[in-house]
Amino acid sequence: MGVVSHEAINQFKVLMDQVDEPLKRTFQNVHRGYKVETLERFLKARDGVVARAHKMLVDSLHWRLQNGIDDILSKPIAPASFYRGVRDSQLIGVSGYTREGLPVFAIGVGLSTYDKASVHYYVQSHIQINEYRDRVILPAATKKYGRYIGKCVKVLDMSGLKLSALNQIKLLTAISTIDDLNYPEKTVTYYIVNVPYIFSACWKVVKPLLQERTKLKVHVLQGCGRDELLKIMDYSSLPHFCRGSSRRSDDTTVDCFSFDHPFHQELYRYIKKQSGTREPTKPLKQGSVHVEVPLADPKKAELCRTLESEWKKFQSQDGLTSRVHDIKISD
């Protein structure tokens, strides 16, 4: 979906003016003064069809109300030692900005283990990063660059990708479904780097199942992707896993996945300040936020089944020792 028509936006505006007051209030937290740009995102996600976009947005606003998303940045994952474990096993961070001012989110797909906390904590952490991006990072970038910046780029590191990652498909599908239905069109481009053979084999099968809009956003780069990424960002904004073996002598950058990285330190301080609570000494009982995960659409379910099937074929062909029936994927 390319440019959204003014007529469609105006029709969408009229429909949103008619929603109940609670939905209007949470919608203000979503658009943060950029209503047209937000309506454009939902229209693009539904191929410009106003009725479908309206339903998608209203469903999203209900989801926000039912799960307390407006207040999620006042609910810390504590104590800090426990949160560090979440960060060490759910690898995501911000390494810098492109020359156009878009935040660069780095994601360690291959080395994320999701084994230090319950699923609810990982979902909570993901939503908190989304909300912090939309409420703090993007508004700051908009102010700095003097123009509206409402999207980011993502660099996905496939280093260490193994068949055991199949165990996380249910969690990863839940997270991506939350993004698809509630934070649509927030990413301009997905750059995939450090790709092992297993990914390349599966990508050939999965790619035809993706929507054309999504396929155009995905760029699989050679090696660590350094040369290509330097065309859109400075060296200082490259994720650490894209710098290769020939790092500059003055390169002292902290791993952007680390809890010690400035991004995560600022995020954690922000949430603690919003909560107004003292740092606990042990994980809070029932401390995670239980967010209802929307149902994935049938196409996404088909994609996951195809991915599982291809990885099993790869395992069988290469004579790997791990037993396929030990890998359980819940529907």
N, C-alpha and C positions, 0 to 999 in steps of 0.2 A: 504494500500500500504506500503510495507516494504522498503527494500533497492532499490534505483534507480540505474540502470545499468550505467556503464561508457559510453557505446555506446549511450544511450539515452541522457546523458548530453552533449556529444560531438556533437550530431546532433542538440541539442538545441542551443549550442554555435554558430554553423555555422549559424543557422537561425537568431539569435540575432545580429550577425555581419552584417547582411544585412539590418537592419532596418534604417530608416532615422535618421539623426544627432540629431534632437530634442528629439527623443525617446531614443537615446543612452545617451544623457545628463541626462535625468530624470531617466534612468535606473541606472546610476552611483549613484544617490541619494538614490536609493532603495537598491542596493547591498553593497555600501560603502566598496568596496574592497573584498567582499566575494561573488563573482559571482557564483561559483559552488554551494555554500550552498543555494543561492537564487533560482537558477534554480531547485535544488532538491525540494525545497518547492512547487514550482508551478507544477512540475512533480507529486509529491505525491498527490496534490490536484486534479489532472486529471488522476489518476490511472496509471501513467507512460507513457501515450500516448503523444508522442512529439508534434504532430500537435495540439492537444487540449490544451496542456500546453502553447504552443507558442501563440495560439490565446488568451488564458486567460491573459498572461503577456502583450501582445501588447495592448489588450483592456484596461488593467489596466494602462499602460503607457499613453495611449490617455486620459483616465479619469484624470490622474494626470495633464497633460498639460492643458486640457480644464477647470479644476477647480482650477488651481494655487496651487496645493498641495505642491509643492516644497517651496513655500513662506508662507505657512499657519502658520508657527511658528513666523512670523513677524506681525501677525494680532491679537492683543490682544482683548479679551472680556473685555471691560472696561466701567465704572471705577471699581475699586476693590470691591466696595460695591455691584455692579450688578453681578460681577463674583462670589462673595460669595453666592449670591442667586442661581446661576447655580450649584455651588458645593453642596449647601444644598439640592438640589432637584434631582441631578444626582450623586448618591453616588458611587464613585470609588476612589481608592487610592492605594498606594504601602506601604505595611506594613513591608517589609524587603526582605530577600533573603533565598532561600533554602540552605542547606549545599553544594549543587553542584553549587551554585552561580546564580541560576535562580531567577529573580525578582518575588515577590509574589504580584499579583494584587488582591485587595479585591473589591468586587462589592456588593452593597446593593440592591439586586433585589427587595425585598419585600417592602422596605421603600422609594424607589425612587419615587418621585411624578411628576417630569417633568412639574411643574406648575409655574415656576418663570420666564420663558422666552419663546421665540418662538422655534419651532422645529429646525430652522436653527442654533440657538446658541448651542443647545445640540449636533447636528451633528458636528458642528465646534469643540466644546470642545472634543468630542470623537476622532475625527481625530487628533487634536493637541496632545492628550495624546498618541495616536498610534505613531505619528511621533517623539515625544519626547522620547518615549521608544526606537524607532529604531535608532535615531540619537545620543542620549545622554546616556540613562540608560544602554542599552545593550553593546555599545562600552566601557563604563566605567567598566562594569562587566567583559567583555572580557580582558581588561587590568589588572584588579585586580587579576583575577584568572588564567591568563596566558594561556588561551585557548579560542577558539571561543564560545561565548554564544549568541545565536540568538533567544531564545525562553523564555517563562515565564510560570508560573503556575497561575491559577486563582481560587480564593475561592469565591463562590457565596453564599451570606447570604439571605435566604428566610424568615427571620423573618418579620412578619407583612404582608405577602402576602395576598391580598384580591381580590375579584372578580372585584373590580374597576380597577385592573391592566389590564383588557381587553381593557380599553380605550387607553392603551399605546402600543398595539400590532403593530400598523402601524409604530410608531417611532422605536420600538425595532427591528422590521423586517428590517427597513431601515438601522439601525446601523449594524445589524448582516450581512446584505447583503454586505455592504461596506467592512466589515472584510473578509467575505468569498471570495470575488472577488479580493480584493486588498492587503490583508494582510494574505494570507493563511498559515496554519501550523505554526503559531506563538505561539500557546499554547500547551504545553505538556499534561497537565491534567487540567480538571475542577473539583474542589471539591465543592460539594453542601452540605450546612450545615443548621442547624436550620429549618428543613423541616416540614411544617404543613401538615395536612392530605390532604388538597386540592391539594397540589403539588404531593403527593404520588399517589393519585387517577389518576391524569392526566398523570403522568410519565409512568404509566403502558400502557397507550394508545399511547402516543407520541413516546416512545422508539423504537417500531418496525419501525417507519417511518424514523428514523435517519440512515444515512450511517454507515456501520460497523466501519469505521475508526473513526467516531465521538463517537459512543457508547463506544468504547474502552477507550476513553479519559475521559468519565464522571464517577465520583465516588460519589455516594450519601452516605454521612457519617452519623453515628448515632449522634444525639444531636448536640452540637456545634463543633464536629469534633476534639476537642483538642488532644485527645490521638493519633489519626491517624496522624494528621498533625505534631505532635512532633517527628514523626519518620523521617521526611524529613527536618525539620527546627527547629531552636532553639526557646525557649519561646519568646525571644525578637522580633522575626519576625512573631509571630502569629497575625493575625488581631484581633482587640479588641473584636469582636463579637464571637471569638473562644476561649476566655479565661475562659468562664464560670463564675459562682458566686464565685469561690474560687481563686481569683487573688492573686498573691504574694504580700507581704507587700511593696515591693520596686517597684511595678508596677505603674509608673506615665505616661504611654504612652498616647499620644494625639490620639483621634479618627482619624484614617487614612483617613476618608472621609472629615474631616474638612479642610477648607481653611487655617487654622492655622498650619496644619501638615507640617513638613519640605518638603515633596515631593511637595505639592501644592505651597508652598511659593517659592521653587526653580524653579518650572515650570513657575510660573507667572513672576518672575524676569527675567527668561531667555527670555520669549516672549516679555516683555517690552524692554529688551535690544536689541533684534533683530529688534524691530519696530523702536527704536530710537525716540519715541514720548513721550510727556509729559502725565501725568495721567489726563484724562478728569474728569470733575466734575459730568457729567451725561452720561447715555448710549449714545453712538455715534449713530446718525441717520443713519439708514440702515447699522448699524455697523457689523451685522453678515455676515459671509461668506456663500453665497448660493451655496452649493455643490450639483451637480446633483447626485441623488441616482440611481445606476444601478438597473435594474429590477431583482427582485428575481426569482430564477428558480421555475418551477412548483411544485417541491417537497416541497420547503419551503412554498409556498402558501397553499399546501395541509395540511402541518403540522399545520399552523396557523388556518385553518378552523377546523381541528380536535380538536385543543386545545380549540377553542371557543365553539365548540359543547359539549365537555366534561365538561367544566366549567358551561355551562348552565344546563346540567344534574345534576351536583353536587348541583347547586343552587336549582333546583326543588326538588330534593330528600331530601335536608336538610331544606326545607321550609324557606329559607332566605328571608328577606323582600324586598331587593332591586329588582327592576323590570328589567328583562333581556332586554326588548326592549328599555330601556334607555341607554343601552351600545351600542355605535355605533363603528363599525370597518370598516374603508374604505378599499376598495380593492386596 
